[in-house]
Amino acid sequence: MSANHRPREGRPAIFVTGAASGIGRACAELFARRGWFVGVYDVDTDGAQAIAATLGKDNAVAGAIDVSDADAWQRALAEFWVHSGERLDVLFNNAGILAPGSFEAVPLARHEAMLAVNVKGIINGCHCAFHYLQRSPGSRVINMASATAIYGQPELVTYSATKFAVRGFTEGLDLEWSKFGIRVSDIWPSFVKTRMAASFAQIASARALGIRLDPEDVAAAVWACAVAKPRFHKTHWTVGLQASLLAFATRIAPSALSRQVVRYLAR
Ligand SMILES: NC(=O)c1ccc[n+]([C@@H]2O[C@H](COP(=O)([O-])OP(=O)(O)OC[C@H]3O[C@@H](n4cnc5c(N)ncnc54)[C@H](O)[C@@H]3O)[C@@H](O)[C@H]2O)c1
């Protein structure tokens, strides 16, 4: 399951879910390059092991996790804690799935799976990690939301709803856990060139906006969020011009106008 080793003492450590691919992988690579110890966890165990091997056995530990399973979280975090030298500076709840298409055409089981991974997975992660975060001074949680948390998206209705849930969860927990010194943020990228993007051809707004971000662009935002000074704390981090413009527009425009813009993009 994991390499039998201990890392150097005293360096920061990040636990990344969905780290075998796309954004999670890019983050694991970036943080390892910058001297952090990285937990590479994914339901794709072989993929996670392969990424960890490229990072080097002193820089990473890999293992299996299905984020919708609280017992799997307990096992993975306990293993990571030992290998990281008893640090959990950043919990990056990144794993997510997407089933595009007309709401009624997507099988109910796939709607439920998005809830289980995208929402329950993050609730599990924060609940199980609390004890470790509390023992890591200055720790933070970074949750993967999406630009679909800005305005509900046709052909991505449930996915978008799960990301709204991440947004609300992040805002509330950020306030609640400030008394422990644990900051909680989320990341809102627009469309990104990852394995997930294979299904974007079916989504009219993705065709209209294009897929302009690389996983490395999102990893750079996660890094900026992870190392931001406490006095510059920001709860929501947009990634890409499109997400920034949409977030700004929905703040200043009447909701009827936002609805028309999203409707136009999804035409
Ligand atoms: N690609 C985009 O356009 C985009 C945009 C905004 C947000 N996001 C979000 O970014 C995150 C990462 O997506 P990505 O684009 O890198 O996709 P990806 O498909 O390349 O990677 C997702 C990873 O999550 C893993 N995973 C899936 N279910 C899991 C589970 N139950 N437990 C643990 N791991 C699981 C997969 O094995 C995979 O390695 C997701 O939360 C996604 O919603 C993606």
Ligand as a Chemical Component Dictionary entry (heavy atoms), coordinates in Angstrom:
data_LIG
# 
_chem_comp.id                   LIG 
_chem_comp.type                 NON-POLYMER 
_chem_comp.pdbx_formal_charge   0 
_chem_comp.three_letter_code    LIG 
# 
loop_
_chem_comp_atom.comp_id 
_chem_comp_atom.atom_id 
_chem_comp_atom.alt_atom_id 
_chem_comp_atom.type_symbol 
_chem_comp_atom.charge 
_chem_comp_atom.model_Cartn_x 
_chem_comp_atom.model_Cartn_y 
_chem_comp_atom.model_Cartn_z 
_chem_comp_atom.pdbx_ordinal 
LIG N1  N1  N 0  -11.836 19.540 -15.196 1  
LIG C1  C1  C 0  -12.571 20.636 -14.970 2  
LIG O1  O1  O 0  -12.984 21.345 -15.899 3  
LIG C2  C2  C 0  -12.894 21.053 -13.578 4  
LIG C3  C3  C 0  -13.339 22.364 -13.350 5  
LIG C4  C4  C 0  -13.650 22.776 -12.060 6  
LIG C5  C5  C 0  -13.521 21.889 -11.013 7  
LIG N2  N2  N 1  -13.094 20.599 -11.255 8  
LIG C6  C6  C 0  -12.993 19.712 -10.111 9  
LIG O2  O2  O 0  -11.635 19.353 -9.941  10 
LIG C7  C7  C 0  -11.549 18.093 -9.264  11 
LIG C8  C8  C 0  -10.561 17.189 -9.980  12 
LIG O3  O3  O 0  -11.063 16.900 -11.269 13 
LIG P1  P1  P 0  -10.145 16.696 -12.556 14 
LIG O4  O4  O 0  -10.641 17.629 -13.577 15 
LIG O5  O5  O -1 -8.723  16.712 -12.192 16 
LIG O6  O6  O 0  -10.659 15.249 -13.000 17 
LIG P2  P2  P 0  -9.918  13.853 -13.185 18 
LIG O7  O7  O 0  -11.003 12.932 -13.611 19 
LIG O8  O8  O 0  -8.709  14.001 -14.028 20 
LIG O9  O9  O 0  -9.433  13.480 -11.713 21 
LIG C9  C9  C 0  -10.333 13.099 -10.699 22 
LIG C10 C10 C 0  -9.622  12.092 -9.795  23 
LIG O10 O10 O 0  -10.516 11.766 -8.715  24 
LIG C11 C11 C 0  -10.455 10.369 -8.494  25 
LIG N3  N3  N 0  -11.685 9.924  -7.856  26 
LIG C12 C12 C 0  -12.909 9.763  -8.411  27 
LIG N4  N4  N 0  -13.774 9.278  -7.511  28 
LIG C13 C13 C 0  -13.090 9.140  -6.351  29 
LIG C14 C14 C 0  -13.432 8.688  -5.050  30 
LIG N5  N5  N 0  -14.677 8.248  -4.761  31 
LIG N6  N6  N 0  -12.482 8.686  -4.103  32 
LIG C15 C15 C 0  -11.221 9.087  -4.379  33 
LIG N7  N7  N 0  -10.829 9.507  -5.592  34 
LIG C16 C16 C 0  -11.756 9.543  -6.558  35 
LIG C17 C17 C 0  -10.262 9.770  -9.881  36 
LIG O11 O11 O 0  -9.759  8.440  -9.826  37 
LIG C18 C18 C 0  -9.293  10.768 -10.502 38 
LIG O12 O12 O 0  -7.949  10.409 -10.259 39 
LIG C19 C19 C 0  -12.986 17.568 -9.184  40 
LIG O13 O13 O 0  -13.529 17.845 -7.913  41 
LIG C20 C20 C 0  -13.716 18.386 -10.231 42 
LIG O14 O14 O 0  -15.082 18.492 -9.961  43 
LIG C21 C21 C 0  -12.754 20.175 -12.497 44 
# 
loop_
_chem_comp_bond.comp_id 
_chem_comp_bond.atom_id_1 
_chem_comp_bond.atom_id_2 
_chem_comp_bond.value_order 
_chem_comp_bond.pdbx_ordinal 
LIG N1  C1  SING 1  
LIG C1  O1  DOUB 2  
LIG C1  C2  SING 3  
LIG C2  C3  SING 4  
LIG C2  C21 DOUB 5  
LIG C3  C4  DOUB 6  
LIG C4  C5  SING 7  
LIG C5  N2  DOUB 8  
LIG N2  C6  SING 9  
LIG N2  C21 SING 10 
LIG C6  O2  SING 11 
LIG C6  C20 SING 12 
LIG O2  C7  SING 13 
LIG C7  C8  SING 14 
LIG C7  C19 SING 15 
LIG C8  O3  SING 16 
LIG O3  P1  SING 17 
LIG P1  O4  DOUB 18 
LIG P1  O5  SING 19 
LIG P1  O6  SING 20 
LIG O6  P2  SING 21 
LIG P2  O7  DOUB 22 
LIG P2  O8  SING 23 
LIG P2  O9  SING 24 
LIG O9  C9  SING 25 
LIG C9  C10 SING 26 
LIG C10 O10 SING 27 
LIG C10 C18 SING 28 
LIG O10 C11 SING 29 
LIG C11 N3  SING 30 
LIG C11 C17 SING 31 
LIG N3  C12 SING 32 
LIG N3  C16 SING 33 
LIG C12 N4  DOUB 34 
LIG N4  C13 SING 35 
LIG C13 C14 SING 36 
LIG C13 C16 DOUB 37 
LIG C14 N5  SING 38 
LIG C14 N6  DOUB 39 
LIG N6  C15 SING 40 
LIG C15 N7  DOUB 41 
LIG N7  C16 SING 42 
LIG C17 O11 SING 43 
LIG C17 C18 SING 44 
LIG C18 O12 SING 45 
LIG C19 O13 SING 46 
LIG C19 C20 SING 47 
LIG C20 O14 SING 48 
# 
